[in-house]
Amino acid sequence: MIKQRLEALRQLMQERNIDIYIVPTSDFHESEYVGDYFKARMFLTGFTGSAGTAVVTKTEAGLWTDGRYFIQAANQLEGSTIELYKMGEENVPTVSEFIKEKLQEGGCVGFDGRVINTTLGENFLSIVKEKNGCLKVDEDLVGMIWKDRPALSKQPAYALDIKYSGKSSAEKLLDVRSQMEQEGVDYHILTSLDDIAWLFNIRGNDAKHFPIVLSFVVIGKQDAHFFVQEGVLNEAICLEMKKNKVQIHKYEEIYEFVGHIEENAKVLLAKGKVNFRIVSNLPKTVTIIDKLNPTTPMKAIKNSVELDNIRKAHIKDGVAFTKFMYWLKTNIGKIPMTEITASDYLEKRREEQAGFIDLSFDTICAYEANGAMMHYSATEESCAVLEPKGFLLVDSGGHYFEGSTDITRTMALGPITEKQRYHFTLVLRSNLNLASAKFLHGCCGQNLDILSRGPLWEVGLDYRCGTGHGVGYLLNIHEAPNGFRWKIVPERNDSAVLEEGMVTTDEPGVYLEGEYGIRTENELICKKAEKTEYGQFMEFEPVTYAPIDLDAIDPTIMTEREKDILNNYHKMVFEKLSPYLTSDEVEWLRNYTREI
């Protein structure tokens, strides 16, 4: 099937004199997770991971993806004639380097200009110019061969009450215009869906587990223009838009609209977010100010209402997860369990919580060797039967009106090896070291990442991903611009200074292919500590409430400080969750949060 699709694509390429065609994992908004309509790369290659780029030439095809998916991609590409390029690995070319090497003099590179951001599009343009070639970006060739393509999502939007958002859309528009005034611009083009949802205090359901509304925004000095599919907005939202001088247009009219912006105007936009076709349609005399969307840092710094709500969401989520862990631990080996039935049980516990809306991402429930695949997804074909031994890794979360959650726990289902116990304890130490950090304001995640990786690096271990990412408020579970990472990865945009109110995950791990995976993940709220002659100190408040499996710990390799941090954390977990559990669950939790 994949070979036939590649052949059909190459036929279209030949008819249009295109030598290289690029198919990214993206929608028209540079979203990390996309709706079914936009899964062109998955259709073409068969690789189902959330990140990757396919490049097809007349004779070759390659897929580029990151370390989270190396094992999965290798399995799914087998027999497809598509070569796996492991991003970031030694001697592996980037997509741009590959294209530059393969493109002949006078050659043509093609892609759908709506699904490639402007920064990347301009990079490809510079490559073809060097070769005296051309770009063709006005057609979606994969769409032409995808006969049963799902329809573009068109789900109803809903308003997020100010008791959850903490700030009105009118106030947020004022803040954005204030930033526009500082930049001296006339317009701001905003296309990232999480930013738009935050700005207008609306949510939707146009991508699985990503509560956004497919839309574009152009903000002027006095008014704004909202491009959205017809029938999506209810009367109350439309009235709010009118009150805020926001004109509503059809979704696809954005491309024509930007072409009529005044020729001498200054336009603020983030080229790494706005698609290549939109920018190409701007009048050539427009001055573009390429900067981070003002909404991005505004959105990342949660206000006091949001932070109070987030704590409430995590209590609900902690109750759900703890009930699941209790069930798992007390029933393993007594009743049949698989990765899927366990995941379904956890989902039901979340659904019982007031204010629950949806899962925040597809649950990763991975037993033993499957846990070594960081973003493993159980299917009926791959689903493992759970046995009373070894490790089960569960990475999961929920969307509530009070916020979004992301938690990972690795649990011993029975006897484990000393090697597993050793690695579990290393990961725990890594998690605790970062969570207990105190640091001067001005630090970014890159300054602190060594606190997490240190225990692993000391013994020659590492994990092929960042240590943590920002978390949105009832939005995307991976939110810029804050994160923990030992080196800057520009496309992740997660190297910002850590500010009070930012929420970031802390999730080190050990992944041994063919053996097991271990990850322990909590969310941390950044907050101010004391201020001294040396400046403002900062610290973290762990906001994830669930036990860390004491059955898998070797206390002899932990410092007294690390034991104290864990004991204090577990004391907090018991105090937060015990009022919402049954008497049997409370006694179980008391044991699993005991001091070590």
Beta strands, then each sheet from edge to edge (+ up, - down):
strand 1: 20-23
strand 2: 53-57
strand 3: 61-65
strand 4: 83-86
strand 5: 108-110
strand 6: 134-136
strand 7: 158-159
strand 8: 187-190
strand 9: 202-203
strand 10: 215-219
strand 11: 224-228
strand 12: 246-250
strand 13: 266-269
strand 14: 287-290
strand 15: 356-359
strand 16: 364-367
strand 17: 391-396
strand 18: 398-400
strand 19: 403-404
strand 20: 407-412
strand 21: 438-440
strand 22: 468-470
strand 23: 479-484
strand 24: 503-506
strand 25: 509-512
strand 26: 516-519
strand 27: 522-532
strand 28: 535-542
sheet 1: 4+ 3+ 2- 1+ 5+ 6+
sheet 2: 7+ 9-
sheet 3: 12+ 11+ 10- 8+ 13+ 14+
sheet 4: 15+ 18- 19+
sheet 5: 16+ 17- 20+
sheet 6: 21+ 28- 27+ 24-
sheet 7: 22+ 23-
sheet 8: 25+ 26-
end
